[in-house]
Amino acid sequence: MRATVGTVAAGETDALGAFIGRLRFAGGAAATTALALGDRQRFEPPAGERPVVLHHVISGSVSLCGDEVCGIARTGDVVVLPGGGAHSVTALDGSELLTLTLRPDLATLAAMGGLPALLTVCCLSGGEPFVGAVLEQLVREHRGARAGATTLIDRLAELVLASAVRTWAEAGAAGGAGETESVAGRSVALRDPHVARAVEAIHARPGEAWTVAGLARLARSSRSVFAAQFRVAVGATPLEYLGRVRMDRAKELLVPGGPTVGRVAEELGYRSDEAFSRAFRRAVGVSPTQWRRDARPAPRIPTVTATVTSAPAVAAR
């Protein structure tokens, strides 16, 4: 497939058209998921199956990571995992996600295998106005559960997938992987797997003594390049984002019956209770003790594991 995309770059668009025309699927599923900052959803395909998975970010921004691939997507972006492997989605802020899964036939599975493990298309609905309408109809069909919804979802999902592959191929032909701007005018850092790995590390270990230099090493980048890419991709500096994640975690822990303020401060990497209290008051507006006193025992929804099925999935909220 990489050779085919190269052919498209040379102007032979028939090759891409033939590839899209060969796409065949035997059903699928749709689900919408609402995620708060830091919420993580895990996707596991059934044993022996390799569905094509497509995520559309309805609102907010998310990080997606599989075994060896990572990416960041924001409102309007579409992410395709042609091999449909196990992966996780972590919300970088309050987000809503439409997830489509399609079961390819053997020929389609072989063709999709030539694509990258994770394919991100920035602002697909903005660059292809009809796709925006199709995505909106997909959400309506999923939520409405009307007669024939499953069949319509399958057909509409195929349209979105075909448009995503075409837009991705055209963007590669226009600029290539080394360009700093995407076809939609957004930085390629939005799909930078190294930035996504740093985001995943922050969420996994918010109490670690992270520095910009340390995160840059994890991202296999220089400090200055990493800091610039991170700000474009996430909308905050690395340390600002680390602070947001820590405060979000602190608010979850500071409930009646939960750990002490000192224990929370230690778990989140603060050198003293006083330093943690100052940071908390600055971010939240009240002291940790006041927050705990006003809080109600409301444990956070645990990590969700979604198993792909052939029937429309129930919206997770």
Stockholm file with secondary structure:
# STOCKHOLM 1.0

chainA/1-317         MRATVGTVAAGETDALGAFIGRLRFAGGAAATTALALGDRQRFEPPAGERPVVLHHVISGSVSLCGDEVCGIARTGDVVVLPGGGAHSVTALDGSELLTLTLRPDLATLAAMGGLPALLTVCCLSGGEPFVGAVLEQLVREHRGARAGATTLIDRLAELVLASAVRTWAEAGAAGGAGETESVAGRSVALRDPHVARAVEAIHARPGEAWTVAGLARLARSSRSVFAAQFRVAVGATPLEYLGRVRMDRAKELLVPGGPTVGRVAEELGYRSDEAFSRAFRRAVGVSPTQWRRDARPAPRIPTVTATVTSAPAVAAR
#=GR chainA/1-317 SS CHHHHHHHHTTCHHHHHHHHHTCCEEEEEEEEEEECTTCEEEEECCTTCCCEEEEEEEESEEEEEESSCEEEEETTCEEEETTCCCEEEEESSSEEEEEEEEEECHHHHHHHTTSCSSEEETTHHHHSHHHHHHHHHHHHHHHHCCTTHHHHHHHHHHHHHHHHHHHHHHHHHHTCTTCSBCTTSCBGGGGCHHHHHHHHHHHHCTTSCCCHHHHHHHTTSCHHHHHHHHHHHHSSCHHHHHHHHHHHHHHHHCSTTSCCHHHHHHHTTCSSHHHHHHHHHHHHSSCHHHHHHHCCCCCCCCCEEEECCSSCCCCBC
#=GC SS_cons         CHHHHHHHHTTCHHHHHHHHHTCCEEEEEEEEEEECTTCEEEEECCTTCCCEEEEEEEESEEEEEESSCEEEEETTCEEEETTCCCEEEEESSSEEEEEEEEEECHHHHHHHTTSCSSEEETTHHHHSHHHHHHHHHHHHHHHHCCTTHHHHHHHHHHHHHHHHHHHHHHHHHHTCTTCSBCTTSCBGGGGCHHHHHHHHHHHHCTTSCCCHHHHHHHTTSCHHHHHHHHHHHHSSCHHHHHHHHHHHHHHHHCSTTSCCHHHHHHHTTCSSHHHHHHHHHHHHSSCHHHHHHHCCCCCCCCCEEEECCSSCCCCBC
//
